[in-house]
Amino acid sequence: MGARRAGEALSAYRALLRATRRTFAGDSLMLTESAVEVRRKFEENHHATSETEIQKLLEEAREASHFISNMIVQAKLNSRGGYHVKPGKEHAGATLEIPSKEILKKSV
C-alpha cells in the first residue's frame, strides 16, 4: 500500500474510532467492543494490495463511520427504570427503531 493509501486507511480508522467514542460515550462495554471490532476488521484486511479492493475497503470504512455517527443513538437507563433516547441534529431524518424489551434486558 502506498503512503497516500496508508494515510487514508489511518484516517478512516481514526474516524471510525471517533464515531464510536461519540456514539457510545458512557457505555464502557460498547466502547471496548466497538474498538476491538474496528481494529479486527482493519487487521483482517491489512494485506490488501489491489487498488480496487483498497478503494472498496476505504469506502466501507467511511460508510460505517457515517452509519455509526448518524444512524445509532445510545439509549440510557433512567432512574425510573426506563430508557431515554436523545437524538442529536446529526440524526435528523433517520428512522427511530425501538428495541424490544427482551433485547434491552439482555443489554443490561
Secondary structure, 3 states (H helix, E strand, C coil): CCHHHHHHHHHHHHHHHHHHHHHCCCCHHHHHHHHHHHHHHHHHCCCCCCHHHHHHHHHHHHHHHHHHHHHCCCCEECCCCCEECCCCHHHCCCCCCCCCHHHHHHHC
